[in-house]
Amino acid sequence: MLRTLCSSFVLLVACAESERGSEAVDAVAETAVDAAAETAVDAAAETAVDTVADVAPETAADTGSDVAPETSTPTTSFVVTVPPETPEDATVHISGNHAALGDWDGIGVALERGGDGRWRTTLSFPLGTALEFKVTRGSWETVEKDENGGEIANRTHTVASSSETIEITVASWRDLVPVPPGPPGLDFIRGVSSAYLGPTRDIVVYKPPGYDTSPARRYPVLYMHDGQNLMDPATSAFGVAWEVDDTATALIGEGRIEPVIIVGIYNTSDRMSEYTPVPDPEYGGGDADDYGRFIVEELKPDIDATYRTMPEAAVTGLAGSSLGGLVSLYLGLAESDVFGRLGVVSPSVWWADRYIVGRVEALQAKLPLKIWLDMGTAEGGGGAVDDARALRDALVAEGWVEGADLIYREYPGAAHDEGAWAARTDDILEALYPPQ
């Protein structure tokens, strides 16, 4: 496309592409070129190219104007009403599935408080953008809940017009309502602190059937990450739990797994840092070693002292999904004298340019670990499956035998969420704790 842009002393000419230019534009251009000195035109054009934005030729030709009409950018306004118990010094945020909303980091975008006490922000998204989000006070520890303190589904909105307003009313905050009691038969340890980590966290403990009536028996232990998502939909971050307690009870009753104690470790606002072995160039993180010290040096000794456990590494497991799968494998490799069975579910192999694959490839010798590794085919647009296969191949190259001490599964159509993981919890438990 040819454009000639002149200074204010000469005529402004816009030339469309030859196949779309109109006769009127050609006539004006011919007159202007004849009337203007070539040197002046060249000088003005050189300056204008550096300072003036291009004008779309198709718009100019279609409208008969040499300047394209301005188009407005769609705006979406969020207006949030918060409950009376919200602290006066609080900040209010929206976090969701878009970069402008922090990509679910819990912080997202901060809102401004208005004179009417409501909180507002206005953002721009392309038409058709499908948004999912929740309101927080700056972290997932302070996410909105329903009026009873229960989990709510992600809020959703699809941008459909150039100017929209979303009215939101927060019923309660996670940290300002009583903690739900949880399903019966579980032990809760609230507000556990650590010398190695910042936020405190809750621990939930599942005891298998017969535990209270068989005082001489001892049990293997499976430690699992993201504890609030494991056993109770009311505490799950997304309203759907793995139901690992119910599944384990059913499998034990049917003789399909050995009775096992399951310890769920709640995550915190530092989840990304605690569950990642090294910093990622884009997301940071890299505090998994400290998280591992918490489990190995603080939590496990307390569990072994409180419950009738079999403390040996050969029967002690570690499992989790997504970043929880990543940290399970990383800590298993680092602490193979503590953990002997690993549930690596939908692991975030992509983290830090497939760091975990390189970690496996750097092993000097195969470790005494039984590993479950899986991925759903609908995760990560198919790329996650490639990552999982690369990790599997690295483990096989180091001596693990698929079908023996390495169980690898791909689940057709399975997504990256609690519902998908719940659907295969029985497979994971049967692989890691078969009946003895």
C-alpha positions as CSV (number, residue, x, y, z in Angstrom):
1,M,0.0,0.0,0.0
2,L,1.3,3.5,-1.0
3,R,0.7,6.5,1.3
4,T,2.0,10.0,0.8
5,L,1.7,12.2,3.9
6,C,2.5,15.9,3.5
7,S,3.0,18.7,6.1
8,S,0.3,21.3,6.9
9,F,1.5,23.4,4.0
10,V,0.7,20.8,1.4
11,L,-2.3,18.6,0.6
12,L,-2.8,15.3,2.6
13,V,-3.3,12.4,0.2
14,A,-4.2,8.9,1.1
15,C,-3.8,6.3,-1.7
16,A,-5.6,3.0,-1.5
17,E,-4.4,-0.3,-2.9
18,S,-4.8,-0.2,-6.7
19,E,-7.4,-2.9,-6.8
20,R,-9.6,-1.2,-4.2
21,G,-8.9,2.6,-4.8
22,S,-11.8,4.7,-6.1
23,E,-11.7,7.1,-9.0
24,A,-12.2,10.0,-6.7
25,V,-9.1,9.1,-4.7
26,D,-7.0,8.6,-7.8
27,A,-8.1,12.1,-9.1
28,V,-7.2,13.9,-5.9
29,A,-3.9,12.1,-5.7
30,E,-2.9,13.0,-9.3
31,T,-3.7,16.7,-8.7
32,A,-1.8,16.8,-5.5
33,V,1.3,15.1,-6.9
34,D,1.4,17.6,-9.9
35,A,1.0,20.6,-7.5
36,A,3.5,19.7,-4.8
37,A,7.2,19.8,-5.2
38,E,8.7,16.4,-5.1
39,T,11.3,17.3,-2.5
40,A,8.7,18.8,-0.2
41,V,6.5,15.8,-0.5
42,D,9.4,13.4,0.2
43,A,10.5,15.4,3.3
44,A,7.0,15.7,4.6
45,A,6.3,12.0,4.0
46,E,9.5,11.0,5.8
47,T,8.5,13.0,8.9
48,A,4.9,11.8,8.8
49,V,5.8,8.1,8.6
50,D,7.7,8.5,11.8
51,T,4.9,10.3,13.6
52,V,1.5,9.5,12.1
53,A,-0.4,6.3,12.5
54,D,-1.4,4.4,9.4
55,V,-4.9,4.8,8.0
56,A,-6.6,1.6,6.9
57,P,-6.9,1.8,3.1
58,E,-10.0,-0.4,2.9
59,T,-12.0,1.9,5.3
60,A,-10.9,5.0,3.4
61,A,-11.9,3.6,0.0
62,D,-15.2,2.3,1.3
63,T,-16.2,5.6,3.0
64,G,-14.8,8.1,0.6
65,S,-12.7,9.6,3.4
66,D,-9.0,9.7,3.7
67,V,-9.2,9.0,7.5
68,A,-10.7,5.8,9.0
69,P,-13.5,6.4,11.5
70,E,-12.6,5.8,15.1
71,T,-13.8,2.5,16.6
72,S,-14.6,2.2,20.3
73,T,-13.0,-0.5,22.5
74,P,-15.5,-2.6,24.4
75,T,-15.4,-1.8,28.1
76,T,-16.6,-4.0,31.0
77,S,-17.2,-2.4,34.4
78,F,-17.3,-4.4,37.6
79,V,-19.2,-3.0,40.5
80,V,-18.9,-5.0,43.8
81,T,-20.9,-4.7,46.9
82,V,-19.1,-6.3,50.0
83,P,-20.6,-7.6,53.2
84,P,-20.7,-5.4,56.4
85,E,-18.0,-7.4,58.1
86,T,-15.4,-6.4,55.5
87,P,-12.5,-4.7,57.3
88,E,-12.2,-1.0,56.8
89,D,-8.6,-1.3,55.6
90,A,-9.5,-4.1,53.1
91,T,-8.7,-4.0,49.4
92,V,-11.0,-5.7,46.9
93,H,-9.8,-7.6,43.9
94,I,-11.1,-9.7,41.0
95,S,-9.0,-12.7,39.9
96,G,-9.9,-14.9,37.0
97,N,-9.0,-16.7,33.8
98,H,-7.6,-13.7,31.8
99,A,-4.3,-11.9,32.0
100,A,-6.0,-8.7,33.0
101,L,-7.5,-10.7,35.9
102,G,-4.2,-12.2,37.0
103,D,-4.7,-15.6,35.5
104,W,-6.2,-17.0,38.7
105,D,-3.3,-15.7,40.9
106,G,-5.7,-14.6,43.6
107,I,-4.7,-10.9,43.3
108,G,-5.9,-10.1,39.8
109,V,-6.9,-6.4,39.4
110,A,-7.5,-4.1,42.4
111,L,-10.8,-2.2,42.5
112,E,-11.3,1.4,43.8
113,R,-13.7,2.2,46.5
114,G,-16.4,4.7,45.7
115,G,-18.3,7.2,47.9
116,D,-21.2,4.8,48.1
117,G,-19.0,2.1,49.6
118,R,-19.0,-0.1,46.5
119,W,-15.9,-1.1,44.6
120,R,-15.3,-0.5,40.9
121,T,-13.0,-1.0,38.0
122,T,-13.4,-0.9,34.2
123,L,-11.4,-3.1,31.9
124,S,-11.3,-3.8,28.1
125,F,-11.8,-7.2,26.6
126,P,-12.5,-8.2,23.0
127,L,-16.1,-9.0,22.1
128,G,-16.8,-12.7,22.7
129,T,-14.3,-13.0,25.6
130,A,-15.5,-15.7,28.0
131,L,-14.6,-14.6,31.5
132,E,-14.5,-16.7,34.7
133,F,-13.6,-15.0,38.0
134,K,-14.1,-14.6,41.7
135,V,-13.8,-11.6,44.1
136,T,-11.0,-11.7,46.7
137,R,-9.4,-9.4,49.2
138,G,-6.0,-10.0,47.6
139,S,-5.5,-13.8,48.0
140,W,-7.3,-17.1,47.9
141,E,-7.3,-17.1,51.7
142,T,-9.7,-14.3,51.5
143,V,-11.9,-15.4,48.5
144,E,-15.6,-14.8,48.5
145,K,-18.0,-17.5,49.8
146,D,-21.7,-18.0,50.0
147,E,-23.8,-16.8,53.0
148,N,-23.0,-20.0,54.9
149,G,-19.3,-19.9,54.2
150,G,-19.6,-22.6,51.5
151,E,-17.9,-22.6,48.1
152,I,-19.5,-20.8,45.1
153,A,-19.0,-21.6,41.5
154,N,-16.8,-19.4,39.4
155,R,-18.6,-16.3,38.2
156,T,-18.9,-16.1,34.4
157,H,-19.6,-13.5,31.8
158,T,-19.2,-13.3,28.0
159,V,-18.4,-9.9,26.6
160,A,-21.3,-9.2,24.2
161,S,-21.5,-5.4,23.8
162,S,-19.3,-2.3,23.7
163,S,-20.2,-1.2,27.2
164,E,-21.3,-3.5,30.0
165,T,-21.6,-3.4,33.8
166,I,-21.4,-6.5,36.0
167,E,-23.1,-6.1,39.4
168,I,-21.6,-8.4,42.0
169,T,-22.7,-8.9,45.7
170,V,-20.2,-10.8,47.9
171,A,-22.1,-12.8,50.6
172,S,-19.1,-13.6,52.9
173,W,-15.3,-14.0,52.9
174,R,-13.5,-17.3,53.4
175,D,-11.4,-16.0,56.4
176,L,-14.4,-14.3,58.2
177,V,-16.8,-17.2,58.5
178,P,-16.6,-20.2,60.8
179,V,-14.7,-23.1,59.2
180,P,-17.2,-25.8,58.1
181,P,-17.0,-28.9,60.3
182,G,-16.3,-31.2,57.4
183,P,-17.6,-34.7,56.8
184,P,-17.8,-37.0,59.8
185,G,-15.0,-39.4,60.5
186,L,-12.2,-37.0,59.6
187,D,-9.7,-35.4,62.0
188,F,-8.9,-31.7,61.4
189,I,-5.8,-30.0,62.7
190,R,-6.3,-26.3,62.3
191,G,-3.7,-23.5,61.8
192,V,-0.5,-25.6,61.6
193,S,2.5,-23.4,61.5
194,S,6.0,-24.1,60.2
195,A,9.5,-22.8,60.8
196,Y,10.1,-23.0,57.0
197,L,6.9,-21.6,55.6
198,G,4.9,-18.4,56.0
199,P,1.1,-19.0,56.1
200,T,-0.4,-21.4,58.5
201,R,-2.5,-24.2,57.0
202,D,-5.1,-26.8,58.0
203,I,-4.5,-30.6,57.9
204,V,-7.3,-33.2,57.4
205,V,-6.7,-36.8,58.3
206,Y,-8.7,-39.8,57.0
207,K,-8.5,-42.9,59.1
208,P,-9.5,-46.2,57.3
209,P,-12.4,-48.4,58.5
210,G,-11.4,-50.5,61.5
211,Y,-8.8,-48.1,62.7
212,D,-10.6,-47.4,66.0
213,T,-11.4,-51.1,66.6
214,S,-8.0,-52.6,65.7
215,P,-5.7,-50.9,68.3
216,A,-2.7,-53.2,67.5
217,R,-2.7,-52.6,63.7
218,R,-0.5,-50.0,62.0
219,Y,-1.2,-48.4,58.6
220,P,0.7,-47.0,55.6
221,V,0.2,-43.2,55.0
222,L,-0.4,-41.3,51.8
223,Y,0.3,-37.5,52.1
224,M,-1.7,-35.4,49.5
225,H,-1.5,-31.8,48.5
226,D,-4.4,-29.3,48.0
227,G,-6.0,-30.9,51.0
228,Q,-9.2,-28.7,50.9
229,N,-10.0,-30.2,47.5
230,L,-9.8,-33.8,48.5
231,M,-12.7,-34.8,50.7
232,D,-15.3,-32.1,51.1
233,P,-17.0,-30.0,48.3
234,A,-17.8,-27.3,50.9
235,T,-14.1,-26.6,51.3
236,S,-12.9,-27.3,47.8
237,A,-11.7,-24.2,45.9
238,F,-14.0,-25.1,42.9
239,G,-16.9,-26.7,44.6
240,V,-16.0,-30.2,43.5
241,A,-13.9,-32.6,45.7
242,W,-11.9,-35.7,44.8
243,E,-14.0,-37.6,47.4
244,V,-10.8,-39.5,48.2
245,D,-12.2,-40.5,51.6
246,D,-15.4,-42.1,50.2
247,T,-13.4,-43.8,47.4
248,A,-10.9,-45.2,49.8
249,T,-13.6,-46.5,52.1
250,A,-15.3,-48.2,49.3
251,L,-12.1,-49.8,47.9
252,I,-11.0,-51.0,51.3
253,G,-14.5,-52.5,51.9
254,E,-14.2,-54.4,48.6
255,G,-10.7,-55.6,49.3
256,R,-9.2,-53.7,46.4
257,I,-6.7,-51.7,48.4
258,E,-5.0,-52.1,51.7
259,P,-6.3,-49.9,54.5
260,V,-4.4,-46.6,54.4
261,I,-4.3,-43.3,56.4
262,I,-4.6,-40.3,54.1
263,V,-3.3,-36.9,55.2
264,G,-4.5,-33.9,53.2
265,I,-2.3,-30.8,53.4
266,Y,-4.3,-27.6,52.7
267,N,-2.7,-25.2,50.3
268,T,-2.2,-21.5,51.0
269,S,-1.8,-18.2,49.2
270,D,1.8,-19.3,48.6
271,R,0.8,-22.5,46.7
272,M,2.7,-21.6,43.5
273,S,5.9,-21.0,45.4
274,E,5.6,-24.0,47.7
275,Y,4.7,-26.4,44.9
276,T,7.5,-25.5,42.5
277,P,11.2,-26.7,42.7
278,V,12.8,-23.8,40.8
279,P,11.7,-20.3,39.7
280,D,9.9,-20.1,36.4
281,P,11.0,-17.1,34.2
282,E,7.4,-15.9,34.0
283,Y,5.8,-17.0,37.2
284,G,8.6,-17.1,39.8
285,G,8.2,-19.6,42.6
286,G,10.8,-22.1,43.6
287,D,10.2,-22.8,47.3
288,A,9.5,-26.6,47.1
289,D,12.5,-27.4,49.2
290,D,11.1,-25.5,52.2
291,Y,7.7,-27.1,51.7
292,G,9.4,-30.5,51.7
293,R,11.2,-29.7,54.9
294,F,7.8,-28.8,56.5
295,I,6.4,-32.2,55.5
296,V,9.5,-34.3,56.3
297,E,10.8,-32.6,59.4
298,E,7.6,-31.2,61.0
299,L,4.4,-32.8,59.7
300,K,5.3,-36.4,59.2
301,P,6.9,-36.8,62.7
302,D,3.7,-35.4,64.3
303,I,1.5,-37.7,62.2
304,D,3.7,-40.7,63.1
305,A,3.5,-39.7,66.8
306,T,-0.2,-39.2,66.8
307,Y,-1.5,-42.1,64.7
308,R,-0.6,-45.7,64.4
309,T,1.4,-45.4,61.2
310,M,3.9,-47.5,59.4
311,P,6.6,-44.8,59.0
312,E,8.9,-46.7,56.6
313,A,9.5,-45.1,53.2
314,A,8.4,-48.2,51.3
315,V,4.8,-47.7,52.4
316,T,4.7,-43.8,52.7
317,G,3.3,-42.1,49.7
318,L,3.1,-38.5,48.3
319,A,0.5,-37.5,45.7
320,G,-1.1,-34.4,44.1
321,S,-2.3,-32.9,40.8
322,S,-1.1,-30.2,38.5
323,L,1.6,-28.3,40.5
324,G,0.9,-30.8,43.2
325,G,1.9,-33.6,40.8
326,L,5.1,-31.7,40.0
327,V,6.1,-31.2,43.6
328,S,5.2,-34.9,44.4
329,L,7.7,-36.2,41.9
330,Y,10.3,-33.5,42.8
331,L,10.2,-34.3,46.5
332,G,10.0,-38.0,45.9
333,L,13.3,-37.8,43.9
334,A,14.8,-35.6,46.6
335,E,13.5,-37.6,49.6
336,S,13.4,-41.2,48.4
337,D,14.4,-42.3,51.9
338,V,11.1,-40.9,53.2
339,F,8.7,-41.5,50.3
340,G,8.5,-44.7,48.3
341,R,5.2,-44.3,46.4
342,L,4.3,-41.3,44.3
343,G,1.0,-40.2,42.7
344,V,2.0,-37.8,39.9
345,V,-1.4,-36.7,38.6
346,S,-1.6,-34.3,35.6
347,P,1.8,-32.8,36.5
348,S,2.8,-29.3,35.4
349,V,5.8,-30.7,33.4
350,W,6.0,-27.4,31.5
351,W,7.2,-25.5,34.6
352,A,10.6,-23.8,34.0
353,D,11.0,-25.3,30.6
354,R,10.4,-28.9,31.6
355,Y,12.8,-28.7,34.6
356,I,11.4,-31.9,36.1
357,V,12.4,-33.9,32.9
358,G,15.9,-32.7,33.2
359,R,15.9,-33.5,36.9
360,V,15.0,-37.2,36.1
361,E,17.6,-37.3,33.3
362,A,20.3,-36.1,35.7
363,L,19.8,-39.0,38.1
364,Q,22.9,-41.0,38.8
365,A,20.9,-44.2,39.5
366,K,17.3,-45.4,39.6
367,L,15.6,-44.7,42.9
368,P,13.4,-47.2,44.9
369,L,10.1,-45.4,43.9
370,K,6.8,-46.8,42.6
371,I,5.3,-44.0,40.4
372,W,1.8,-43.4,39.1
373,L,1.9,-40.9,36.2
374,D,-1.1,-39.7,34.2
375,M,-2.6,-37.0,32.0
376,G,-6.0,-36.3,30.5
377,T,-6.0,-35.8,26.7
378,A,-8.1,-32.6,27.0
379,E,-5.5,-30.9,29.2
380,G,-3.3,-28.1,27.9
381,G,-4.6,-28.3,24.3
382,G,-2.8,-31.6,23.8
383,G,0.6,-30.2,24.8
384,A,0.3,-31.5,28.3
385,V,0.1,-35.1,26.9
386,D,3.4,-34.5,25.1
387,D,4.9,-33.3,28.3
388,A,3.7,-36.3,30.2
389,R,5.1,-38.7,27.6
390,A,8.4,-36.9,27.7
391,L,8.5,-37.4,31.5
392,R,7.5,-41.1,31.1
393,D,10.2,-41.7,28.6
394,A,12.8,-40.0,30.8
395,L,11.8,-42.3,33.7
396,V,11.9,-45.4,31.5
397,A,15.4,-44.4,30.3
398,E,16.5,-44.2,33.9
399,G,15.3,-47.8,34.6
400,W,11.7,-47.6,35.6
401,V,9.6,-50.3,34.0
402,E,6.2,-49.4,32.7
403,G,3.6,-51.7,34.1
404,A,5.7,-52.6,37.1
405,D,7.1,-49.7,39.1
406,L,5.9,-47.1,36.7
407,I,2.2,-47.0,35.9
408,Y,1.4,-44.5,33.1
409,R,-2.2,-43.7,32.0
410,E,-3.8,-41.3,29.5
411,Y,-7.5,-40.5,30.0
412,P,-9.4,-39.7,26.8
413,G,-11.3,-36.4,27.0
414,A,-10.3,-35.8,30.7
415,A,-9.8,-32.1,31.6
416,H,-7.6,-30.4,34.2
417,D,-10.0,-30.2,37.1
418,E,-11.1,-31.9,40.3
419,G,-14.0,-33.7,38.6
420,A,-11.6,-35.5,36.3
421,W,-9.2,-36.4,39.1
422,A,-12.1,-37.6,41.2
423,A,-13.1,-40.0,38.4
424,R,-9.7,-41.8,38.5
425,T,-8.9,-41.6,42.2
426,D,-9.8,-45.3,42.5
427,D,-7.2,-46.2,39.8
428,I,-4.5,-44.2,41.6
429,L,-5.2,-45.8,45.0
430,E,-5.3,-49.3,43.5
431,A,-2.0,-48.7,41.8
432,L,-0.2,-47.3,44.9
433,Y,-1.8,-49.4,47.6
434,P,-2.9,-52.8,46.3
435,P,-4.1,-55.3,48.8
436,Q,-1.3,-57.1,50.7
